[in-house]
Amino acid sequence: MKDAAAEMTQETIYLEDYTPFGFVVEEVHLTFLLDPGATRVKSKISFAPNPDATDKTFFLHGEDLKLISAKINGKPVTADVTAQGLTCSVPTKPFVWESEVEIAPDKNTALEGLYMSNGMYCTQCEAEGFRKITYYPDRPDVMSTFTVRIEGPHNVLLSNGNPEKSGKNWAEWHDPWPKPSYLFALVAGELVNFPGSFRTCSGNKVELNIWVRPGDENKCAFGMEALKKSMRWDEEVYGREYDLDVFNIVAVDDFNMGAMENKGLNVFNSSCVLASPETSTDANFERIEAIIAHEYFHNWTGNRITCRDWFQLCLKEGLTVFRDSQFTSDMRSAPVKRIGDVMDLRGRQFPEDQGPLSHPVRPESFQEINNFYTATVYEKGAEVIGMLKRLVGDEGYAEALELYFARHDGQACTIENWLKVFEDVTGRDLSQFKRWYSQSGTPRLAVDEAYADGTYTLTFRQKTPPTPGQDEKLPQVLPIAVGLLNDNGDEVVETTLLEMTEAEQSFEFKGLSGKPVPSILRGFSAPVVLERASTHAERAFLLAHDTDPFNRWEVSYNLARDGLVAMVRDGAGPDLAWIDALAQVIRDDTLDPAFRELMLNGPSQSELAQVLFEAGTTPDPDAIWQASETLKQAMAERWSAFLPSLAEAAKVTDDYTPDAEQVGKRALGAAVLSLQTRLDGGAAAQAQFSGADNMTLQLSALSCLIRAGQETDALAAFEEQWQGDRLVMDKWFGLQIGATAPVNAAARAEALTGHAAFDWKNPNRFRAVFGALAMNHAGFHRKDGKGYALLADALIRLDAMNPQTTARMCSAFQTWRRYDADRQALMQAALERIAGQPNLSRDTTEMVSRILG
């Protein structure tokens, strides 16, 4: 007989089984008596029967709680308590439930619910963390106003909403906007604030604060400006005004995710809000700007309108990712942002779509919701929003969003609610488009062409391969952006949006004087794999003439990919013609330096492995790494004459700012330095490292020195300089593994876990080491299995402390079936060893079982 824990582990929840909760929560009062080992939480909750519910069972979620007392309408009651919650007999009319529980924040290493981070109390309640704080219907469709009193010996006591009253060692907060429990937040500690203010479009003054530990105040200015930009942008572009008197952000060192959008009190991983030129790279600044925008935008798309159930997670996350992408495009370079988004999609989401973890944008079942905070829900969910916007146009999109906010403010909604506003505004039938939410997998789009008598015809065929649980796929709606160029490189047909709805469909372009060269899927208008044979000459032509920045980059990317595949599979040499053509682009100083740097980014080694696998060739990680190194060496040697002048032109002489112009120059300079290091053994990198006045230059130089095997002194100097800064030391840990030769990666990771500064309980430090190992493709996939065994050992150790981080790191094994038999056997053994551990968490059990299939 299975025990209760095993039964809970295997419970599957289905979208089709949704039923509303039997009661409405009218008002919530919470009192926290803070104590590290014995915090008391008192709740007073007004319930009323829900007329829309048929099941009137009074069940409140609760995990790891010690129940002290329970009352209904002031009278003690006896509840039936289990490991998952409690049930109780209740009146058939409105009543008040009161309970008192005890919890131990200092023992909460899972970082869900109320926990402690270096003496600071903080919370993380999404998705199901509130049930670890008190007994409550912990589901997103139960919304209520919250009043919170916090008592504790700390100078800062924060919760959601507006401050009501405070005194010595206590504070009261009230959030007037109904919210689900996953948006609850509390922070208490010895903190200082970086203040700011914002005047909304209607004239309301909002107090802004970024709360940090003493000593971090000098790293808040950029985050504060990013917040103000986000608030203004949301007013101007979406018409959304902030709705409270105060907006607080708190930086927390120990946090499983990037940040959390709790109403009025955003809790951030320190790495996602703290920044200074000396300690943060350009990439850090851009990421911070985007994450602050993302969490702020959730105020409307996630908070004011939330999701009915966790199957609708993409309703808030896909839309908000799309909005933060729009924001970054407006703040920086739209083409560069689009290319970066697609690189991320292909690097993270496509493998997910093509492997055992494949699932629809809106899943139909889950065992542990924490495992569905995925690239499919977020990034592919955003791509679906982008396709919808292309199909209905800018005006239709704007009108639909206005209706969405007006119709559903204060509600917990579904994808059906979302699509209905578009149907009502535009008159379109979106039933077929809805398949993007229900079908998993990445569609393959094949193209044939014909030209006769001035008419050019493009014939498309779409097919989506089978995925777990979905063998048969129906045609999707595909917006395909196409432009046509003549022999001179002039556009004879500007970008036109074709709407494909059938499995096979043709489109004609009439009145042409000659056969054009097509530029297909401009702007990556749909998340598909484009399959079209083209000649090297045509690709070179588009590389030189295509006016669409994305497709110009795509051509270079595809040339690099095909060349590398030929090197790995056929033993070919580097494609010198492509290298020479690319030289003309990167030397063109009329182009954005950030775009020119992206042109140098070919497919990752993991992407090449997938391409080879799909073509019927078993990928060899060592051969892929060697081919990549050979190609880069050839580029360096071929361009040796102009690399010094290009490096000089990329230098920034003005004072540091993380604006788009400077960032682009430094990015191009870093790419050039990497190539120069292959020729000078690290001399230029050492000079840059020694003279660097910002982290971007220092870290790019250190990366080059590691790749050149000249890092010993630089690593020691870096550690001595930055050992007191936890976020910079995360970079130090990760770079040693990510930039090193594959043969050394696993050994370095193992050695670094013994470093005095390595902390198993800190998610950032764990990811710095083992995330870098998983990303070092040939290093992780060593033939002897050392990388697999090391990660498996680490995940087994971590699972008892932090199941959420453990489960997400298991995805490093998701592509195990694409490699040779020996590697497959080693990975399977590692996964089965994890699965066989006693008391394995529900999070990790589900992930490993899905990966194993």
Secondary structure, DSSP 8 states (H G I E B T S, - for coil): ---HHHHHHT--EEGGG----SEEEEEEEEEEE--SS-EEEEEEEEEEE-TT-S----EEE-SS-EEEEEEETTEE---EE-SSEEE----SS-EEEEEEEEE-GGG-TT--EEEEETTEEEEE-TTTTGGGTS-B--STT--EEEEEEEESS-SEEEESSEEEEEETTEEEEEEEEEE-GGG--EEEES-EEEEEEEE-TTS-EEEEEEEE-TT-GGG-HHHHHHHHHHHHHHHHHH-----SSEEEEEEESS-SSSEE--TTEEEEEGGGT---TTT--HHHHHHHHHHHHHHHHTTTBTTTBEESSGGGHHHHHHHHHHHHHHHHHHHS-HHHHHHHHHHHIIIIIHHHHTSTT---SS-SEES-GGGG-SHIIIIIHHHHHHHHHHHHHHHHHHHHHHHHHHHHTT-EE-HHHHHHHHHHHH----TTTTHHHH--S--EEEEEEEEETTEEEEEEEEE---BTTB-------EEEEEEEE-TTS-EEEEEEEEEE-SSEEEEEE-S-SS--EEEESGGG-SS-EEE----HHHHHHHHHH-S-HHHHHHHHHHHHHHHHHHHHHH-----HHHHHHHHHHHT-TTS-HHHHHHHT----HHHHHHHHHHTT----HHHHHHHHHHHHHHHHHHTTTTHHHHHHHT---S----SHHHHHHHHHHHHHHHHHHHHHTTHHHHHHHHH--SHHHHHHHHHHHHHTT--HHHHHHHHHHHTT-HHHHHHHHHHHHHSS-HHHHHHHHHHHTTSTT--TT-HHHHIIIIIHHHHSHHHHT-TT-HHHHHHHHHHHHHHTT-HHHHHHHGGGGTTGGGS-HHHHHHHHHHHHHHHTSTT--HHHHHHHHHHH-
